[in-house]
Amino acid sequence: RLAGVNGLWREISPTDKDGRTEASLWFKDEEVSKATQQELSTSGSVLVEVRLIDRSMPPARVLLPLVGPEGVTVISDIDDTVKVTEVFRGHGKVLENTFFREFRAVDGMPELYKRWATKYGASFEFVSKSPPELHEPLTAFLRNAGFPLSSVHLCSLFSGERSSFKARRITALLQEFPGRRFVLVGDSGEHDAAIYAELARRFPEQILKVLIRQVSDRHTVPSATFYGIEPGKWQVFTDPVDIRLDLPVKPALPISLSLPEFPELFSSLPESFAFAVKTLELQRALHY
């Protein structure tokens, strides 16, 4: 339920064997309006409570961004796009940067995303093949590095559909928000360029631009990857200051640029339990 409005609890589906679940919940406009006025809510966000059906534990609380039916959404990879992981250097470096070194942001990316949030009113979705077990440290990293409030979508290491996870998850977001326009951001260390290019060909009206960070001189992106896509709709960059993104300056909704310092809001929740809010005529749909 939405915190602070004394609303009814909505039952969601049981979790799967990995402890995750996904549901679509509906709330009336007046409930959302009251929820945005609560003390712990920030501009463009609502506080949601989740509890076990037997009430054996206190409710978990999480802050969720409001996302309208129109506007700009940035869908971003995490590893080597906004976080230094060095996947392209092999498993040893991945283990070192994941378990033995403090998470580090790619230079300039937090500032870039904050600027897009302010200038374009952009919302943010992080889609990564990192496992859900890293959800809590990754969300803490994004928060502490100053990235805008966002949803994070991760993929189990044991999923039989890991190879198609990014394409499927991004496709679902595009279809969930047909009125929004999207910018896809990834890196050249793995397969982001090919995945994003194919999506840009499938959804040319919705995808405004594909941006690929070149991680090293040895990991380039052939221009043929973007065959059939207008030159102005894709760019490979090494420094975020070189990115060219010419969108109308029209903030669609105020987006919180940083999460408040309330640790109780960030109790561990299943990765797929992440909301996005669509404004409808009489109701707003929260997809979490």
Secondary structure, 3 states (H helix, E strand, C coil): CECCCCCCCCCCCCCCCCCCCCCEEEEEHHHHHHHCCCCCCCCCEEEEEECCCCCCCCCEEEEEEECCCCEEEEEECCECCCECCCHHHCHHHHHHHHHHCCCCECCCHHHHHHHHHHHHCCEEEEECCCCHHHHHHHHHHHHHHCCCCCEEECCCCCCCCHHHHHHHHHHHHHHHCCCEEEEEEEECCCCHHHHHHHHHHHCCCCEEEEEEECCECCECCCHHHHCCCCHHHEEEECCHHHCCCCCCCCCCCCCCCCCCCCHHHHCCCCCCCCCEEEECCCEEEEEC
